[in-house]
């Protein structure tokens, strides 16, 4: 009993403390690896969400160039001014464009914008028709809202 109190007790407590320190060290190494993985995930999400830009008017011009260079027989009806929204971390730029054309042409241009226009991402679309009472015909329209953002931190 005396030898237990003198030597083994201290050895066992030192062993427990060593195990505890080793576990904390292992958790710290894992947290550095987790931090690296999270940073990679954030940069991948930044690319997926819509790229960072400092000039939203350039994105609007590139969108117009993209639509006009591809011959889809659609008419650009309107382009809204760039809408800005900010919160604590991001400044979000929203562009809205309205196109007129046939169903197949509007769907084709929407597909091309989603797949190949990398400066901004499509967040909302709306197909609707309006009746033209002068010509007694219905015209089909496509409203597209695109967004990109800037990290303010």
VMD Tcl script that draws the C-alpha trace (Angstrom):
set ca {
  {0.00 0.00 0.00}
  {2.85 2.38 0.81}
  {4.58 1.75 -2.53}
  {1.28 2.37 -4.35}
  {0.91 5.76 -2.67}
  {4.56 6.68 -3.26}
  {5.15 5.57 -6.88}
  {2.28 3.93 -8.74}
  {-0.27 6.60 -7.93}
  {1.93 9.35 -9.42}
  {2.81 7.21 -12.41}
  {-0.84 6.47 -13.19}
  {-1.85 10.13 -12.89}
  {1.08 11.17 -15.10}
  {-0.03 8.56 -17.64}
  {-3.61 9.96 -17.62}
  {-2.27 13.48 -18.10}
  {-0.03 12.33 -20.96}
  {-3.01 10.69 -22.69}
  {-5.06 13.86 -22.23}
  {-2.30 16.05 -23.71}
  {-1.84 13.66 -26.65}
  {-5.58 13.76 -27.34}
  {-5.60 17.57 -27.28}
  {-2.62 17.66 -29.63}
  {-4.34 15.27 -32.03}
  {-7.50 17.43 -31.97}
  {-5.42 20.54 -32.75}
  {-3.81 18.84 -35.74}
  {-7.24 17.76 -36.96}
  {-8.62 21.27 -36.51}
  {-5.84 22.72 -38.70}
  {-6.68 20.17 -41.38}
  {-10.38 20.96 -40.98}
  {-9.64 24.67 -41.32}
  {-7.71 24.04 -44.53}
  {-10.59 21.95 -45.90}
  {-13.12 24.62 -44.96}
  {-11.09 27.29 -46.76}
  {-11.05 25.10 -49.87}
  {-14.80 24.56 -49.59}
  {-15.36 28.31 -49.29}
  {-13.33 29.06 -52.41}
  {-15.22 26.34 -54.33}
  {-18.51 27.82 -53.18}
  {-17.36 31.29 -54.23}
  {-16.73 29.96 -57.72}
  {-20.07 28.18 -57.81}
  {-22.18 31.02 -56.47}
  {-21.23 33.55 -59.07}
  {-17.79 34.89 -58.85}
  {-16.56 37.99 -57.17}
  {-16.71 41.22 -59.09}
  {-16.01 44.80 -58.20}
  {-17.92 46.39 -61.10}
  {-21.51 45.18 -61.60}
  {-22.03 47.28 -64.74}
  {-19.35 45.23 -66.47}
  {-21.37 42.08 -65.76}
  {-24.43 43.70 -67.31}
  {-22.45 44.65 -70.43}
  {-21.01 41.15 -70.71}
  {-24.53 39.72 -70.46}
  {-25.71 41.97 -73.28}
  {-22.71 40.97 -75.39}
  {-23.37 37.30 -74.68}
  {-27.01 37.57 -75.79}
  {-26.29 39.68 -78.86}
  {-23.36 37.57 -80.12}
  {-25.39 34.37 -80.01}
  {-28.08 34.46 -82.69}
  {-31.22 33.22 -80.89}
  {-33.83 35.51 -82.47}
  {-34.90 37.02 -79.16}
  {-35.59 40.67 -78.46}
  {-34.28 42.41 -75.38}
  {-37.33 44.17 -73.94}
  {-35.84 45.74 -70.84}
  {-32.85 45.78 -68.56}
  {-33.28 47.01 -65.02}
  {-30.64 48.97 -63.16}
  {-28.32 46.95 -60.96}
  {-29.92 46.29 -57.59}
  {-27.59 46.27 -54.58}
  {-28.19 44.49 -51.29}
  {-25.72 44.32 -48.46}
  {-25.53 42.51 -45.18}
  {-22.70 42.04 -42.70}
  {-20.58 39.87 -44.98}
  {-21.65 40.32 -48.61}
  {-22.64 42.92 -51.13}
  {-25.02 41.25 -53.61}
  {-25.53 42.61 -57.13}
  {-28.72 41.63 -58.96}
  {-29.26 42.12 -62.69}
  {-32.67 41.69 -64.28}
  {-33.28 41.30 -68.00}
  {-36.48 40.67 -69.93}
  {-36.48 38.92 -73.30}
  {-39.20 38.32 -75.89}
  {-39.35 35.47 -78.40}
  {-40.64 32.00 -79.13}
  {-40.68 29.32 -76.46}
  {-37.83 27.31 -77.98}
  {-35.63 30.38 -78.52}
  {-36.22 31.62 -74.97}
  {-35.49 28.20 -73.45}
  {-32.34 27.85 -75.57}
  {-30.95 31.23 -74.51}
  {-31.80 30.48 -70.87}
  {-29.92 27.19 -71.10}
  {-26.90 28.89 -72.70}
  {-26.84 31.61 -70.05}
  {-26.99 29.06 -67.24}
  {-24.29 26.84 -68.72}
  {-21.86 29.26 -70.33}
  {-22.24 32.71 -68.74}
  {-19.74 32.52 -65.87}
  {-19.80 36.13 -64.66}
  {-23.07 35.76 -62.80}
  {-25.54 33.03 -61.79}
  {-29.21 32.69 -62.69}
  {-31.28 32.78 -59.50}
  {-34.79 33.23 -60.88}
  {-36.64 32.92 -64.17}
  {-40.21 33.59 -65.15}
  {-41.96 32.79 -68.44}
  {-45.17 34.71 -69.06}
  {-47.28 35.91 -71.95}
  {-49.00 39.19 -72.71}
  {-51.69 39.82 -75.25}
  {-51.03 42.52 -77.83}
  {-54.47 43.99 -78.50}
  {-53.38 45.85 -81.66}
  {-52.29 42.70 -83.47}
  {-54.52 40.33 -81.44}
  {-51.56 38.01 -80.70}
  {-49.91 36.73 -77.55}
  {-46.23 37.45 -77.01}
  {-44.04 35.25 -74.80}
  {-41.58 36.86 -72.39}
  {-38.76 35.56 -70.20}
  {-37.60 37.49 -67.14}
  {-34.20 36.43 -65.82}
  {-32.65 37.58 -62.54}
  {-28.90 37.02 -62.21}
  {-26.80 37.60 -59.11}
  {-23.19 37.87 -58.15}
  {-21.63 39.10 -54.97}
  {-18.65 40.71 -53.37}
  {-17.28 39.69 -50.00}
  {-17.06 42.79 -47.81}
  {-14.84 41.26 -45.15}
}
mol new
graphics top color blue
foreach p $ca { graphics top sphere $p radius 0.5 }
foreach p [lrange $ca 0 end-1] q [lrange $ca 1 end] { graphics top cylinder $p $q radius 0.2 }
display resetview
